């Protein structure tokens, strides 16, 4: 109770401190697939408080599932995997966070189907689309002035396995895709040249159903959360895109259903959403080896309680606050203030629908 009281004091103090600093606000975008909507909130970066903007939520394509934000902050992309869609929506972002859709939507058909995940190239030149049903990846080049998408020659690129997740290295040189429906999960590595993919590695995840995936900001280590094995595998990334398990991998999570991973912006802490344990586990990361070590200063065994079934983790650009999207009977978006890896709850925003993706402007 005392912790909650101090969290509220902190949030209110941040609000009063930040009166008049609206130009410093970030904007948080969240997808609600069952409602075919994208919601937009203004985030006060000092207090971590969210305020839904006028006009939000916005209607989008069928089953809107994943978001990607252009580095310029001008464009937002939404993957629409519904049966009547199989496309990607493009929105222009106003200075106050408002969205205006720019038609036409970019289809992944006829060779792509069920686009469930988007990943943005760090330079903003390419958008990668994971097509779950067709087991391939569509790649689009991005027009810098308009945000328009144009398919890259040779796209889509085959995986040949059921994809679960994907991440680009910070350099944009390698794309890693996790795959399931096997005796053990796999991490598939591709080299990237002007958006074109070339297979370079196939590595066992040493666990079942690696849904969670994260790469540290330096591009040295890859983390895979084996959801059905309750473990986290850690690999060093070689110069050619090869993966080598580090000593101590896979790591026992001790909690159930690790479904999402996220490193803080500095790569010092690893956060794990344990969907079946309703908590967020926090590990400090050993910089030399990449090995995560459970944070010993948390109120329970290196974990913080969340709403039911946490499944999405997103940091604001400063790393001062983290937002957790949950499922369950009363889904919400939780805001936490971050201090030396520890989490202090700020507020829970009941959204009425499962949140499948969250991105935040710089």
N, C-alpha and C positions, 0 to 999 in steps of 0.2 A: 504493500500500500504506500509506504514511504517513497519507494522508487518511483511509483506512478505519480505521486504528488510533485516530486522534484522534476520529473519529466514535463509535467504540465507547466510548472513555473518556468522551466527553461524555454518551452515553446512560446509562452506568453511574453517573456522577456525579449525573445527574438523578434516577435511581432512588433513590439513597441520600439525596439532598437532600429528596426528596418523601415519604419514609417518614412515614406518619401523616397525610398530607394528602388522603386518599381523597375527602373532601367536595368537593375542587376538580376531581375527574376529570370528563372529558367522556366521552360514549358515541358510538362510531362504528357506523353501520349500513351494511351492504353487501348488495346483491342478487346472487344467483347464479342466472340464468335457467334454465340447463340442469338445475339441481338443484331448482328451485322452492323456493328457500330465501332467508331473510334471516339474515345473521350479525350478531352484536352483540359489540363489543369495548369494553373500558374503556380510554380513553386517558389516560395520565399527561401532563398538559399541559406539565410541565417537561421531561420527557425525550422525549416523542413515542413512547413505548413502548405497544404494544397488548397487552391480555390478553383472550382470549375468555372471556365470562362463562359461568357454569353454565347449561345448557339451550340454549345456542346451538350450531348454527344452528336457526332456527325454520322450520317448513313454512308455505308460503303458496300462493297460487293458481298456476295453470299459466303458466309463462314469466315469472314475476315479474321486472320489467325496470327500473322506475324508482321512486324514493323521494321523498317530500316530508315535511318535518318541520314540525309546527305551531310557531309562535313561542313558545307556552307551554311547549314541551318535553314536553307530556303525550300527544301523539298522533303516530303515524307512519302514513303512507299508502303503499300499494304498488300500482302498476299491474300488472295481470295480463292480458297481451295474448293468451294462449293461446286456441286454438279453442274450448275448453270453458269459457272464462271471460269475457273481454271485460268485466272489472269492476275495481273498486278495493277493496282490503282496508283496513280500519281496525284499528290496534293501539293499545291503551293502553300507555304506557311507565311502568314502575315506577321508583322512586327509584334502584334499583340497575341500571337498564338493561334489565330483563326485559320481555318482550313478551307481551301477552294479546290475542288477536284478538277484536274486537267485531263480531258478526254482526248483520244480514246484510251481505254485500258489496254495494257500490253498482254496479249495471250501467250501462254506457254504451249498451246496446242499447235499442230496435231500430235506431236511426239511427246509432249509433256502432259502430266495429269496430276492433280492434287498438290498444288504448290503450297507447302506448309511452313516453309522457313525462308527468310531473307537474310543475306549477309552483305554488308556494304564494303566495297574496297576502301582501304584507308585514304586513298587519294581522291575518292569520289568519282573515279572514272568507270567503274564497273559495278553491276549488281548481280549477285549470285542467288539463284532460286532453287531450293531443294524440292523436287517433285517426288512425293512419297510413293504414289501409286505406280508411276512409270519408272521408278528407280533410276532417275537421272538428274542432272543439274543443268538448268537453263542459265545462260550468261548473257547479260545485256550490257552494251556500252551506254554511257549516260552523257547526253548533251549538256555541257556546263551551263549554258545560258537558259535553257528551257526545262532541263530535267528529263527530256524525252528519252525513252528506252528503245534501243535498236539491237536485235539479236546479233551476237558475235558469230562469225563463220564457224561452222562445225557444231554449234549448240543445237540441242542439248547434248551433254557429255554423260556417257553411261557409267553407272556405278555397278549394276548387276546384282545388287543386294538391297534389302529394305533399309533405307536411310533413317536414322533417328535424329541426328543433329549434325551441325557443321560449324567450323570456325576458320577464319583466316588468321595467319600470323600477322603481327603488326606491320611487317615489311610488305605484306601483300604477295610474297613470293610463294607461299604454300597454303593450300586449302586442305583441311582435314575433315573427314566425314566419318561419323560412327554408324555402325550397322548392326542390326539384330537378326532374329530368326535363324540363329546358328547355335551349335553346341556351346560356343563362346562368342562374345561380341568381337567385332573387328573395328580397328581404326584404319581408314583408307586415306592415304596421303597422295595429293596431286601437286605437281609444280604448276605455277601459273605464269604464262607469258602473254601479255596483252589480252588477258581475259580467257585465253585458251588453256584447257586443263590437260595435263599429261600424268598418267599414273606413275608414282615413284615408290610407294611402299604399301604393304599390307601387314598389319600388326595386330596380334591378339590383344584384346582389352583385359584379358585375365579375369573376366567376370561376365555376368549375364545382363543383357539389355543396357548398354552404356548410353543412357539418355543425356546425362549431364556432360558438358564439355567446356573447357576453358583453357586459354593460353595466356601465359604471363606477359606483362607489357614489354619485356625485353625479347620475347620470342624464343626463350631458351627451354621452357618446360610446357608440357601439355598434360592436362588433368582430365580424367574420364571417370564419371560417377556411374558405377555399375548398379543400376537401380534394383535389380532382382537378386543381387549378391550382397548388397549393403556394404560395398567397398569402393575405394577410390584408387584408381591406377595412376601412376605418375611416370612420365616419360621425358627424357631429354630429347631435344630436337636437333638432329645433325644438320650439317651444312647442306646436305643434299636432300633433306626432308625425311631422312630415316628416323625412326623412333627407337629408343633404347630404354627399357625399364630401369629406374633408379633403385638403389638399395633401399629395402623397406616397402617396396611396391608389390602387390596392392595393399593399401592401408585399410584396416577394419574401421568402418564408420561408427560402429557401436549403436547407431540409430537405424531406423527402418525407412526404406524407400527414398534414398538420395536421388533426386530427379533433376536438380539444377545446380550448377556451380557458377560462382562469380568471384573474381579477384578484385580487390579494391584498386583504384587507379594507380597506386604506387607498387602494386604487386606484393605487398607485405603481409596480407591476410587473405585466406581463402574461406569463402562462405558457401555452405552446403544446405540447400533446402531439402529437408527430410519430410517428404509428403505424408508418410505413414506415422511419423512421430510428432507431427505438428510443431516443428521447431527449426531453427536455423543454427547449425553448428558452425563454429568459427575456429580456424586454425591459423597460427602464425606460420609463415613460410620461411624455411631456412634458405637464405639467398644463395649459398654455394651449391647446395644439392637439390633444392626445390622441394625437399621433404616437408610436408605439413605437420605441425605439432599442435595438439589441442590447447586452446587458450585456457589458462588456469585461473584467470581472474573473473570469469563469468559466474553468474549466480548459481548455475547448475554445472554439470560436467561439460564444459565448453559448448554450451548450447543455450539459445534464448527462445522462449516460447513465442509462437506465432498463432495466427488464426488457423483454422482447420485446413489441411492440405495445401501448404505453400508450394508454389510451382514456378514462380517467376522472381528473379532478383535483378534489381537495377540500381546502380549508384548515380548520384548526381555528379557532374564533372569535377567538383571540388573534392569529392570523397567524404564530405561532411555528413551526408545523409544517404541512407539506403531505403529502397521501397520494395516491398514484398507483395506480389500478387497471389491471392489464395483462391481455392475452389471451395468445396463444401457447401453446406446448406445456406450459409449466409456469407457469400464471398465478399472480399474487400481488398483494399490496397492499404497496407500498413506503412507508416513512416517511422523510421528509427534514426536518432542521432547517433553518430559513430565517434567513439573516443578510444584510441589505442586498440582498435579492433572490437571493443565492447559496444553493445547496442543498448541505447536508452529509448524506450517507446515514446513517440510523440503523439500519434493519433492514428486511429483506424477509420478509413473512409469506406462505408458500406456502399457498394456499387451495384448490387443486385444481379450481377452476372459474373461468370468466371472470366478472369483476366488471363489472356494467353501470351501477351507480349507488352513490354514497357520500354520506351526510349525517352531520353531527356536531352533537350537542346543544350549546347555549350553555354 
